[in-house]
Amino acid sequence: PILITCGAKDTVWPSEMTRRIEESLKQAGRHPEVHMFPEEDHIFTIKAEQERKQIADEFFHRVLD
């Protein structure tokens, strides 16, 4: 299982690169779970970071239980 989270307005790692990785993984038969935060840069706001942590927590509980 693969989880990717990123900001759509990231000035360090362009969101297009994340989409390329997602497509490459899909072409390789993988099923990444991608969450792109539309208004976030490389460092998330507190609210978005809390949401990202919740997403990660739920992901790990789902795949590790």
PDB file of N, H, CA, C and O in Angstrom:
ATOM      1  N   PRO A   1       0.823  -1.205   0.000  1.00  0.00           N
ATOM      2  CA  PRO A   1       0.000   0.000   0.000  1.00  0.00           C
ATOM      3  C   PRO A   1       0.868   1.271   0.000  1.00  0.00           C
ATOM      4  O   PRO A   1       1.904   1.336   0.661  1.00  0.00           O
ATOM      5  N   ILE A   2       0.424   2.251  -0.743  1.00  0.00           N
ATOM      6  H   ILE A   2      -0.418   2.199  -1.281  1.00  0.00           H
ATOM      7  CA  ILE A   2       1.172   3.489  -0.867  1.00  0.00           C
ATOM      8  C   ILE A   2       0.244   4.665  -0.599  1.00  0.00           C
ATOM      9  O   ILE A   2      -0.829   4.775  -1.194  1.00  0.00           O
ATOM     10  N   LEU A   3       0.669   5.538   0.300  1.00  0.00           N
ATOM     11  H   LEU A   3       1.540   5.449   0.783  1.00  0.00           H
ATOM     12  CA  LEU A   3      -0.060   6.765   0.597  1.00  0.00           C
ATOM     13  C   LEU A   3       0.824   7.938   0.217  1.00  0.00           C
ATOM     14  O   LEU A   3       1.987   8.000   0.614  1.00  0.00           O
ATOM     15  N   ILE A   4       0.274   8.867  -0.554  1.00  0.00           N
ATOM     16  H   ILE A   4      -0.671   8.817  -0.877  1.00  0.00           H
ATOM     17  CA  ILE A   4       0.998  10.083  -0.922  1.00  0.00           C
ATOM     18  C   ILE A   4       0.116  11.271  -0.557  1.00  0.00           C
ATOM     19  O   ILE A   4      -1.051  11.332  -0.944  1.00  0.00           O
ATOM     20  N   THR A   5       0.685  12.213   0.192  1.00  0.00           N
ATOM     21  H   THR A   5       1.633  12.163   0.507  1.00  0.00           H
ATOM     22  CA  THR A   5      -0.012  13.452   0.498  1.00  0.00           C
ATOM     23  C   THR A   5       0.873  14.602   0.046  1.00  0.00           C
ATOM     24  O   THR A   5       2.093  14.556   0.198  1.00  0.00           O
ATOM     25  N   CYS A   6       0.253  15.629  -0.508  1.00  0.00           N
ATOM     26  H   CYS A   6      -0.738  15.667  -0.632  1.00  0.00           H
ATOM     27  CA  CYS A   6       1.040  16.778  -0.950  1.00  0.00           C
ATOM     28  C   CYS A   6       0.141  17.990  -1.121  1.00  0.00           C
ATOM     29  O   CYS A   6      -1.085  17.888  -1.159  1.00  0.00           O
ATOM     30  N   GLY A   7       0.791  19.138  -1.222  1.00  0.00           N
ATOM     31  H   GLY A   7       1.787  19.221  -1.190  1.00  0.00           H
ATOM     32  CA  GLY A   7       0.065  20.373  -1.481  1.00  0.00           C
ATOM     33  C   GLY A   7       0.052  20.668  -2.971  1.00  0.00           C
ATOM     34  O   GLY A   7       1.078  20.538  -3.638  1.00  0.00           O
ATOM     35  N   ALA A   8      -1.082  21.058  -3.490  1.00  0.00           N
ATOM     36  H   ALA A   8      -1.915  21.163  -2.948  1.00  0.00           H
ATOM     37  CA  ALA A   8      -1.204  21.366  -4.922  1.00  0.00           C
ATOM     38  C   ALA A   8      -0.425  22.616  -5.306  1.00  0.00           C
ATOM     39  O   ALA A   8      -0.090  22.806  -6.475  1.00  0.00           O
ATOM     40  N   LYS A   9      -0.134  23.471  -4.326  1.00  0.00           N
ATOM     41  H   LYS A   9      -0.406  23.317  -3.376  1.00  0.00           H
ATOM     42  CA  LYS A   9       0.607  24.702  -4.598  1.00  0.00           C
ATOM     43  C   LYS A   9       2.019  24.647  -4.019  1.00  0.00           C
ATOM     44  O   LYS A   9       2.592  25.671  -3.647  1.00  0.00           O
ATOM     45  N   ASP A  10       2.566  23.441  -3.950  1.00  0.00           N
ATOM     46  H   ASP A  10       2.101  22.609  -4.252  1.00  0.00           H
ATOM     47  CA  ASP A  10       3.906  23.234  -3.398  1.00  0.00           C
ATOM     48  C   ASP A  10       4.939  23.922  -4.284  1.00  0.00           C
ATOM     49  O   ASP A  10       4.996  23.665  -5.487  1.00  0.00           O
ATOM     50  N   THR A  11       5.757  24.797  -3.694  1.00  0.00           N
ATOM     51  H   THR A  11       5.710  25.006  -2.717  1.00  0.00           H
ATOM     52  CA  THR A  11       6.791  25.495  -4.451  1.00  0.00           C
ATOM     53  C   THR A  11       8.130  24.763  -4.415  1.00  0.00           C
ATOM     54  O   THR A  11       9.073  25.177  -5.089  1.00  0.00           O
ATOM     55  N   VAL A  12       8.231  23.679  -3.639  1.00  0.00           N
ATOM     56  H   VAL A  12       7.465  23.342  -3.091  1.00  0.00           H
ATOM     57  CA  VAL A  12       9.452  22.884  -3.561  1.00  0.00           C
ATOM     58  C   VAL A  12       9.335  21.635  -4.446  1.00  0.00           C
ATOM     59  O   VAL A  12      10.251  21.314  -5.204  1.00  0.00           O
ATOM     60  N   TRP A  13       8.211  20.944  -4.340  1.00  0.00           N
ATOM     61  H   TRP A  13       7.467  21.204  -3.724  1.00  0.00           H
ATOM     62  CA  TRP A  13       7.963  19.718  -5.104  1.00  0.00           C
ATOM     63  C   TRP A  13       6.667  19.926  -5.887  1.00  0.00           C
ATOM     64  O   TRP A  13       5.582  19.809  -5.317  1.00  0.00           O
ATOM     65  N   PRO A  14       6.758  20.230  -7.174  1.00  0.00           N
ATOM     66  CA  PRO A  14       5.552  20.515  -7.963  1.00  0.00           C
ATOM     67  C   PRO A  14       4.545  19.358  -7.937  1.00  0.00           C
ATOM     68  O   PRO A  14       4.914  18.187  -8.026  1.00  0.00           O
ATOM     69  N   SER A  15       3.287  19.716  -7.815  1.00  0.00           N
ATOM     70  H   SER A  15       2.988  20.668  -7.742  1.00  0.00           H
ATOM     71  CA  SER A  15       2.239  18.694  -7.745  1.00  0.00           C
ATOM     72  C   SER A  15       2.184  17.844  -9.017  1.00  0.00           C
ATOM     73  O   SER A  15       1.715  16.707  -8.979  1.00  0.00           O
ATOM     74  N   GLU A  16       2.655  18.381 -10.131  1.00  0.00           N
ATOM     75  H   GLU A  16       3.036  19.305 -10.162  1.00  0.00           H
ATOM     76  CA  GLU A  16       2.692  17.588 -11.372  1.00  0.00           C
ATOM     77  C   GLU A  16       3.596  16.368 -11.207  1.00  0.00           C
ATOM     78  O   GLU A  16       3.336  15.317 -11.792  1.00  0.00           O
ATOM     79  N   MET A  17       4.657  16.508 -10.411  1.00  0.00           N
ATOM     80  H   MET A  17       4.868  17.362  -9.936  1.00  0.00           H
ATOM     81  CA  MET A  17       5.553  15.379 -10.172  1.00  0.00           C
ATOM     82  C   MET A  17       4.829  14.288  -9.385  1.00  0.00           C
ATOM     83  O   MET A  17       5.026  13.099  -9.636  1.00  0.00           O
ATOM     84  N   THR A  18       4.006  14.690  -8.450  1.00  0.00           N
ATOM     85  H   THR A  18       3.846  15.656  -8.245  1.00  0.00           H
ATOM     86  CA  THR A  18       3.224  13.716  -7.693  1.00  0.00           C
ATOM     87  C   THR A  18       2.275  12.980  -8.623  1.00  0.00           C
ATOM     88  O   THR A  18       2.127  11.762  -8.523  1.00  0.00           O
ATOM     89  N   ARG A  19       1.632  13.705  -9.521  1.00  0.00           N
ATOM     90  H   ARG A  19       1.752  14.695  -9.602  1.00  0.00           H
ATOM     91  CA  ARG A  19       0.711  13.062 -10.479  1.00  0.00           C
ATOM     92  C   ARG A  19       1.462  12.096 -11.382  1.00  0.00           C
ATOM     93  O   ARG A  19       0.936  11.039 -11.729  1.00  0.00           O
ATOM     94  N   ARG A  20       2.685  12.445 -11.767  1.00  0.00           N
ATOM     95  H   ARG A  20       3.113  13.303 -11.485  1.00  0.00           H
ATOM     96  CA  ARG A  20       3.490  11.530 -12.590  1.00  0.00           C
ATOM     97  C   ARG A  20       3.806  10.243 -11.828  1.00  0.00           C
ATOM     98  O   ARG A  20       3.710   9.144 -12.374  1.00  0.00           O
ATOM     99  N   ILE A  21       4.179  10.397 -10.573  1.00  0.00           N
ATOM    100  H   ILE A  21       4.256  11.290 -10.130  1.00  0.00           H
ATOM    101  CA  ILE A  21       4.455   9.218  -9.743  1.00  0.00           C
ATOM    102  C   ILE A  21       3.199   8.364  -9.622  1.00  0.00           C
ATOM    103  O   ILE A  21       3.254   7.141  -9.752  1.00  0.00           O
ATOM    104  N   GLU A  22       2.069   9.017  -9.372  1.00  0.00           N
ATOM    105  H   GLU A  22       2.024  10.010  -9.266  1.00  0.00           H
ATOM    106  CA  GLU A  22       0.801   8.298  -9.258  1.00  0.00           C
ATOM    107  C   GLU A  22       0.512   7.499 -10.533  1.00  0.00           C
ATOM    108  O   GLU A  22       0.152   6.324 -10.463  1.00  0.00           O
ATOM    109  N   GLU A  23       0.669   8.134 -11.690  1.00  0.00           N
ATOM    110  H   GLU A  23       0.961   9.089 -11.747  1.00  0.00           H
ATOM    111  CA  GLU A  23       0.408   7.446 -12.955  1.00  0.00           C
ATOM    112  C   GLU A  23       1.390   6.310 -13.201  1.00  0.00           C
ATOM    113  O   GLU A  23       0.998   5.252 -13.694  1.00  0.00           O
ATOM    114  N   SER A  24       2.656   6.514 -12.866  1.00  0.00           N
ATOM    115  H   SER A  24       2.974   7.373 -12.466  1.00  0.00           H
ATOM    116  CA  SER A  24       3.654   5.445 -13.026  1.00  0.00           C
ATOM    117  C   SER A  24       3.313   4.250 -12.149  1.00  0.00           C
ATOM    118  O   SER A  24       3.425   3.102 -12.581  1.00  0.00           O
ATOM    119  N   LEU A  25       2.899   4.518 -10.928  1.00  0.00           N
ATOM    120  H   LEU A  25       2.808   5.450 -10.577  1.00  0.00           H
ATOM    121  CA  LEU A  25       2.511   3.424 -10.039  1.00  0.00           C
ATOM    122  C   LEU A  25       1.295   2.680 -10.571  1.00  0.00           C
ATOM    123  O   LEU A  25       1.250   1.451 -10.524  1.00  0.00           O
ATOM    124  N   LYS A  26       0.328   3.402 -11.065  1.00  0.00           N
ATOM    125  H   LYS A  26       0.365   4.400 -11.103  1.00  0.00           H
ATOM    126  CA  LYS A  26      -0.874   2.761 -11.633  1.00  0.00           C
ATOM    127  C   LYS A  26      -0.514   1.906 -12.840  1.00  0.00           C
ATOM    128  O   LYS A  26      -1.029   0.799 -13.000  1.00  0.00           O
ATOM    129  N   GLN A  27       0.370   2.421 -13.688  1.00  0.00           N
ATOM    130  H   GLN A  27       0.788   3.320 -13.558  1.00  0.00           H
ATOM    131  CA  GLN A  27       0.795   1.645 -14.857  1.00  0.00           C
ATOM    132  C   GLN A  27       1.543   0.378 -14.448  1.00  0.00           C
ATOM    133  O   GLN A  27       1.560  -0.608 -15.185  1.00  0.00           O
ATOM    134  N   ALA A  28       2.151   0.413 -13.286  1.00  0.00           N
ATOM    135  H   ALA A  28       2.137   1.214 -12.687  1.00  0.00           H
ATOM    136  CA  ALA A  28       2.880  -0.747 -12.771  1.00  0.00           C
ATOM    137  C   ALA A  28       1.968  -1.690 -11.982  1.00  0.00           C
ATOM    138  O   ALA A  28       2.429  -2.659 -11.379  1.00  0.00           O
ATOM    139  N   GLY A  29       0.665  -1.388 -11.996  1.00  0.00           N
ATOM    140  H   GLY A  29       0.290  -0.601 -12.485  1.00  0.00           H
ATOM    141  CA  GLY A  29      -0.285  -2.265 -11.324  1.00  0.00           C
ATOM    142  C   GLY A  29      -0.493  -1.962  -9.851  1.00  0.00           C
ATOM    143  O   GLY A  29      -1.143  -2.735  -9.147  1.00  0.00           O
ATOM    144  N   ARG A  30       0.048  -0.853  -9.377  1.00  0.00           N
ATOM    145  H   ARG A  30       0.577  -0.226  -9.949  1.00  0.00           H
ATOM    146  CA  ARG A  30      -0.134  -0.458  -7.978  1.00  0.00           C
ATOM    147  C   ARG A  30      -1.348   0.450  -7.870  1.00  0.00           C
ATOM    148  O   ARG A  30      -1.849   0.956  -8.874  1.00  0.00           O
ATOM    149  N   HIS A  31      -1.812   0.649  -6.658  1.00  0.00           N
ATOM    150  H   HIS A  31      -1.406   0.238  -5.842  1.00  0.00           H
ATOM    151  CA  HIS A  31      -3.007   1.469  -6.423  1.00  0.00           C
ATOM    152  C   HIS A  31      -2.720   2.489  -5.317  1.00  0.00           C
ATOM    153  O   HIS A  31      -3.173   2.329  -4.184  1.00  0.00           O
ATOM    154  N   PRO A  32      -1.962   3.540  -5.655  1.00  0.00           N
ATOM    155  CA  PRO A  32      -1.620   4.511  -4.618  1.00  0.00           C
ATOM    156  C   PRO A  32      -2.843   5.305  -4.163  1.00  0.00           C
ATOM    157  O   PRO A  32      -3.747   5.595  -4.947  1.00  0.00           O
ATOM    158  N   GLU A  33      -2.845   5.639  -2.902  1.00  0.00           N
ATOM    159  H   GLU A  33      -2.111   5.404  -2.265  1.00  0.00           H
ATOM    160  CA  GLU A  33      -3.881   6.507  -2.358  1.00  0.00           C
ATOM    161  C   GLU A  33      -3.255   7.898  -2.287  1.00  0.00           C
ATOM    162  O   GLU A  33      -2.329   8.128  -1.509  1.00  0.00           O
ATOM    163  N   VAL A  34      -3.758   8.815  -3.094  1.00  0.00           N
ATOM    164  H   VAL A  34      -4.511   8.628  -3.725  1.00  0.00           H
ATOM    165  CA  VAL A  34      -3.171  10.146  -3.201  1.00  0.00           C
ATOM    166  C   VAL A  34      -4.153  11.189  -2.675  1.00  0.00           C
ATOM    167  O   VAL A  34      -5.320  11.226  -3.066  1.00  0.00           O
ATOM    168  N   HIS A  35      -3.653  12.023  -1.789  1.00  0.00           N
ATOM    169  H   HIS A  35      -2.705  11.993  -1.472  1.00  0.00           H
ATOM    170  CA  HIS A  35      -4.455  13.126  -1.249  1.00  0.00           C
ATOM    171  C   HIS A  35      -3.695  14.416  -1.530  1.00  0.00           C
ATOM    172  O   HIS A  35      -2.644  14.676  -0.944  1.00  0.00           O
ATOM    173  N   MET A  36      -4.247  15.217  -2.439  1.00  0.00           N
ATOM    174  H   MET A  36      -5.100  15.006  -2.915  1.00  0.00           H
ATOM    175  CA  MET A  36      -3.630  16.484  -2.777  1.00  0.00           C
ATOM    176  C   MET A  36      -4.458  17.599  -2.144  1.00  0.00           C
ATOM    177  O   MET A  36      -5.663  17.702  -2.374  1.00  0.00           O
ATOM    178  N   PHE A  37      -3.804  18.414  -1.356  1.00  0.00           N
ATOM    179  H   PHE A  37      -2.825  18.330  -1.169  1.00  0.00           H
ATOM    180  CA  PHE A  37      -4.477  19.505  -0.665  1.00  0.00           C
ATOM    181  C   PHE A  37      -4.410  20.744  -1.553  1.00  0.00           C
ATOM    182  O   PHE A  37      -3.325  21.281  -1.778  1.00  0.00           O
ATOM    183  N   PRO A  38      -5.555  21.206  -2.062  1.00  0.00           N
ATOM    184  CA  PRO A  38      -5.593  22.231  -3.104  1.00  0.00           C
ATOM    185  C   PRO A  38      -4.903  23.554  -2.785  1.00  0.00           C
ATOM    186  O   PRO A  38      -4.312  24.157  -3.681  1.00  0.00           O
ATOM    187  N   GLU A  39      -4.956  24.013  -1.574  1.00  0.00           N
ATOM    188  H   GLU A  39      -5.436  23.524  -0.846  1.00  0.00           H
ATOM    189  CA  GLU A  39      -4.421  25.339  -1.249  1.00  0.00           C
ATOM    190  C   GLU A  39      -3.100  25.293  -0.484  1.00  0.00           C
ATOM    191  O   GLU A  39      -2.638  26.322   0.009  1.00  0.00           O
ATOM    192  N   GLU A  40      -2.491  24.119  -0.381  1.00  0.00           N
ATOM    193  H   GLU A  40      -2.867  23.283  -0.781  1.00  0.00           H
ATOM    194  CA  GLU A  40      -1.309  23.988   0.467  1.00  0.00           C
ATOM    195  C   GLU A  40      -0.001  24.055  -0.314  1.00  0.00           C
ATOM    196  O   GLU A  40       0.094  23.632  -1.466  1.00  0.00           O
ATOM    197  N   ASP A  41       1.002  24.606   0.368  1.00  0.00           N
ATOM    198  H   ASP A  41       0.925  24.949   1.304  1.00  0.00           H
ATOM    199  CA  ASP A  41       2.366  24.683  -0.145  1.00  0.00           C
ATOM    200  C   ASP A  41       3.138  23.485   0.421  1.00  0.00           C
ATOM    201  O   ASP A  41       2.530  22.485   0.803  1.00  0.00           O
ATOM    202  N   HIS A  42       4.449  23.579   0.476  1.00  0.00           N
ATOM    203  H   HIS A  42       4.942  24.391   0.166  1.00  0.00           H
ATOM    204  CA  HIS A  42       5.268  22.465   0.964  1.00  0.00           C
ATOM    205  C   HIS A  42       5.081  22.255   2.470  1.00  0.00           C
ATOM    206  O   HIS A  42       5.057  21.124   2.955  1.00  0.00           O
ATOM    207  N   ILE A  43       4.953  23.348   3.185  1.00  0.00           N
ATOM    208  H   ILE A  43       4.972  24.267   2.791  1.00  0.00           H
ATOM    209  CA  ILE A  43       4.663  23.276   4.618  1.00  0.00           C
ATOM    210  C   ILE A  43       3.182  23.590   4.790  1.00  0.00           C
ATOM    211  O   ILE A  43       2.723  24.683   4.460  1.00  0.00           O
ATOM    212  N   PHE A  44       2.448  22.620   5.309  1.00  0.00           N
ATOM    213  H   PHE A  44       2.821  21.732   5.577  1.00  0.00           H
ATOM    214  CA  PHE A  44       0.998  22.746   5.430  1.00  0.00           C
ATOM    215  C   PHE A  44       0.610  23.715   6.547  1.00  0.00           C
ATOM    216  O   PHE A  44       1.354  23.922   7.506  1.00  0.00           O
ATOM    217  N   THR A  45      -0.574  24.300   6.391  1.00  0.00           N
ATOM    218  H   THR A  45      -1.178  24.132   5.612  1.00  0.00           H
ATOM    219  CA  THR A  45      -1.154  25.069   7.485  1.00  0.00           C
ATOM    220  C   THR A  45      -1.499  24.094   8.608  1.00  0.00           C
ATOM    221  O   THR A  45      -1.559  22.885   8.387  1.00  0.00           O
ATOM    222  N   ILE A  46      -1.723  24.609   9.789  1.00  0.00           N
ATOM    223  H   ILE A  46      -1.675  25.592   9.968  1.00  0.00           H
ATOM    224  CA  ILE A  46      -2.026  23.749  10.938  1.00  0.00           C
ATOM    225  C   ILE A  46      -3.268  22.906  10.665  1.00  0.00           C
ATOM    226  O   ILE A  46      -3.269  21.704  10.931  1.00  0.00           O
ATOM    227  N   LYS A  47      -4.305  23.512  10.146  1.00  0.00           N
ATOM    228  H   LYS A  47      -4.304  24.489   9.930  1.00  0.00           H
ATOM    229  CA  LYS A  47      -5.555  22.782   9.869  1.00  0.00           C
ATOM    230  C   LYS A  47      -5.327  21.661   8.855  1.00  0.00           C
ATOM    231  O   LYS A  47      -5.787  20.537   9.057  1.00  0.00           O
ATOM    232  N   ALA A  48      -4.620  21.965   7.770  1.00  0.00           N
ATOM    233  H   ALA A  48      -4.247  22.878   7.606  1.00  0.00           H
ATOM    234  CA  ALA A  48      -4.362  20.947   6.746  1.00  0.00           C
ATOM    235  C   ALA A  48      -3.458  19.844   7.283  1.00  0.00           C
ATOM    236  O   ALA A  48      -3.648  18.674   6.949  1.00  0.00           O
ATOM    237  N   GLU A  49      -2.481  20.198   8.109  1.00  0.00           N
ATOM    238  H   GLU A  49      -2.327  21.148   8.380  1.00  0.00           H
ATOM    239  CA  GLU A  49      -1.586  19.196   8.687  1.00  0.00           C
ATOM    240  C   GLU A  49      -2.349  18.261   9.615  1.00  0.00           C
ATOM    241  O   GLU A  49      -2.074  17.062   9.650  1.00  0.00           O
ATOM    242  N   GLN A  50      -3.294  18.795  10.358  1.00  0.00           N
ATOM    243  H   GLN A  50      -3.517  19.769  10.330  1.00  0.00           H
ATOM    244  CA  GLN A  50      -4.121  17.940  11.212  1.00  0.00           C
ATOM    245  C   GLN A  50      -4.940  16.975  10.355  1.00  0.00           C
ATOM    246  O   GLN A  50      -5.078  15.801  10.699  1.00  0.00           O
ATOM    247  N   GLU A  51      -5.473  17.459   9.259  1.00  0.00           N
ATOM    248  H   GLU A  51      -5.361  18.413   8.979  1.00  0.00           H
ATOM    249  CA  GLU A  51      -6.238  16.595   8.354  1.00  0.00           C
ATOM    250  C   GLU A  51      -5.327  15.543   7.722  1.00  0.00           C
ATOM    251  O   GLU A  51      -5.709  14.379   7.602  1.00  0.00           O
ATOM    252  N   ARG A  52      -4.114  15.957   7.315  1.00  0.00           N
ATOM    253  H   ARG A  52      -3.803  16.902   7.412  1.00  0.00           H
ATOM    254  CA  ARG A  52      -3.165  15.023   6.719  1.00  0.00           C
ATOM    255  C   ARG A  52      -2.784  13.927   7.705  1.00  0.00           C
ATOM    256  O   ARG A  52      -2.684  12.758   7.335  1.00  0.00           O
ATOM    257  N   LYS A  53      -2.571  14.307   8.957  1.00  0.00           N
ATOM    258  H   LYS A  53      -2.652  15.257   9.259  1.00  0.00           H
ATOM    259  CA  LYS A  53      -2.243  13.309   9.980  1.00  0.00           C
ATOM    260  C   LYS A  53      -3.400  12.341  10.204  1.00  0.00           C
ATOM    261  O   LYS A  53      -3.176  11.151  10.425  1.00  0.00           O
ATOM    262  N   GLN A  54      -4.623  12.834  10.150  1.00  0.00           N
ATOM    263  H   GLN A  54      -4.805  13.801   9.971  1.00  0.00           H
ATOM    264  CA  GLN A  54      -5.801  11.966  10.292  1.00  0.00           C
ATOM    265  C   GLN A  54      -5.877  10.978   9.130  1.00  0.00           C
ATOM    266  O   GLN A  54      -6.164   9.798   9.330  1.00  0.00           O
ATOM    267  N   ILE A  55      -5.620  11.463   7.923  1.00  0.00           N
ATOM    268  H   ILE A  55      -5.387  12.422   7.761  1.00  0.00           H
ATOM    269  CA  ILE A  55      -5.620  10.599   6.734  1.00  0.00           C
ATOM    270  C   ILE A  55      -4.556   9.513   6.880  1.00  0.00           C
ATOM    271  O   ILE A  55      -4.816   8.341   6.608  1.00  0.00           O
ATOM    272  N   ALA A  56      -3.362   9.907   7.308  1.00  0.00           N
ATOM    273  H   ALA A  56      -3.151  10.859   7.529  1.00  0.00           H
ATOM    274  CA  ALA A  56      -2.274   8.936   7.479  1.00  0.00           C
ATOM    275  C   ALA A  56      -2.614   7.925   8.566  1.00  0.00           C
ATOM    276  O   ALA A  56      -2.369   6.730   8.401  1.00  0.00           O
ATOM    277  N   ASP A  57      -3.173   8.395   9.670  1.00  0.00           N
ATOM    278  H   ASP A  57      -3.372   9.365   9.804  1.00  0.00           H
ATOM    279  CA  ASP A  57      -3.556   7.510  10.770  1.00  0.00           C
ATOM    280  C   ASP A  57      -4.576   6.473  10.297  1.00  0.00           C
ATOM    281  O   ASP A  57      -4.435   5.283  10.578  1.00  0.00           O
ATOM    282  N   GLU A  58      -5.596   6.928   9.584  1.00  0.00           N
ATOM    283  H   GLU A  58      -5.711   7.894   9.355  1.00  0.00           H
ATOM    284  CA  GLU A  58      -6.626   6.012   9.074  1.00  0.00           C
ATOM    285  C   GLU A  58      -6.032   5.036   8.068  1.00  0.00           C
ATOM    286  O   GLU A  58      -6.385   3.857   8.061  1.00  0.00           O
ATOM    287  N   PHE A  59      -5.132   5.523   7.220  1.00  0.00           N
ATOM    288  H   PHE A  59      -4.846   6.481   7.226  1.00  0.00           H
ATOM    289  CA  PHE A  59      -4.483   4.668   6.229  1.00  0.00           C
ATOM    290  C   PHE A  59      -3.714   3.546   6.919  1.00  0.00           C
ATOM    291  O   PHE A  59      -3.877   2.376   6.572  1.00  0.00           O
ATOM    292  N   PHE A  60      -2.876   3.899   7.897  1.00  0.00           N
ATOM    293  H   PHE A  60      -2.744   4.849   8.178  1.00  0.00           H
ATOM    294  CA  PHE A  60      -2.067   2.879   8.566  1.00  0.00           C
ATOM    295  C   PHE A  60      -2.918   1.906   9.380  1.00  0.00           C
ATOM    296  O   PHE A  60      -2.606   0.717   9.432  1.00  0.00           O
ATOM    297  N   HIS A  61      -3.957   2.376   9.998  1.00  0.00           N
ATOM    298  H   HIS A  61      -4.211   3.342   9.956  1.00  0.00           H
ATOM    299  CA  HIS A  61      -4.857   1.459  10.708  1.00  0.00           C
ATOM    300  C   HIS A  61      -5.522   0.493   9.730  1.00  0.00           C
ATOM    301  O   HIS A  61      -5.677  -0.692  10.025  1.00  0.00           O
ATOM    302  N   ARG A  62      -5.907   1.002   8.578  1.00  0.00           N
ATOM    303  H   ARG A  62      -5.780   1.965   8.338  1.00  0.00           H
ATOM    304  CA  ARG A  62      -6.573   0.158   7.580  1.00  0.00           C
ATOM    305  C   ARG A  62      -5.628  -0.891   7.005  1.00  0.00           C
ATOM    306  O   ARG A  62      -6.011  -2.052   6.859  1.00  0.00           O
ATOM    307  N   VAL A  63      -4.403  -0.501   6.679  1.00  0.00           N
ATOM    308  H   VAL A  63      -4.092   0.441   6.799  1.00  0.00           H
ATOM    309  CA  VAL A  63      -3.501  -1.456   6.012  1.00  0.00           C
ATOM    310  C   VAL A  63      -2.707  -2.334   6.963  1.00  0.00           C
ATOM    311  O   VAL A  63      -2.200  -3.381   6.559  1.00  0.00           O
ATOM    312  N   LEU A  64      -2.590  -1.920   8.233  1.00  0.00           N
ATOM    313  H   LEU A  64      -3.002  -1.070   8.561  1.00  0.00           H
ATOM    314  CA  LEU A  64      -1.787  -2.703   9.176  1.00  0.00           C
ATOM    315  C   LEU A  64      -2.620  -3.567  10.110  1.00  0.00           C
ATOM    316  O   LEU A  64      -2.086  -4.464  10.761  1.00  0.00           O
ATOM    317  N   ASP A  65      -3.918  -3.310  10.184  1.00  0.00           N
ATOM    318  H   ASP A  65      -4.352  -2.581   9.654  1.00  0.00           H
ATOM    319  CA  ASP A  65      -4.757  -4.127  11.062  1.00  0.00           C
ATOM    320  C   ASP A  65      -5.127  -5.445  10.409  1.00  0.00           C
ATOM    321  O   ASP A  65      -5.831  -6.256  11.011  1.00  0.00           O
TER     322      ASP A  65
END
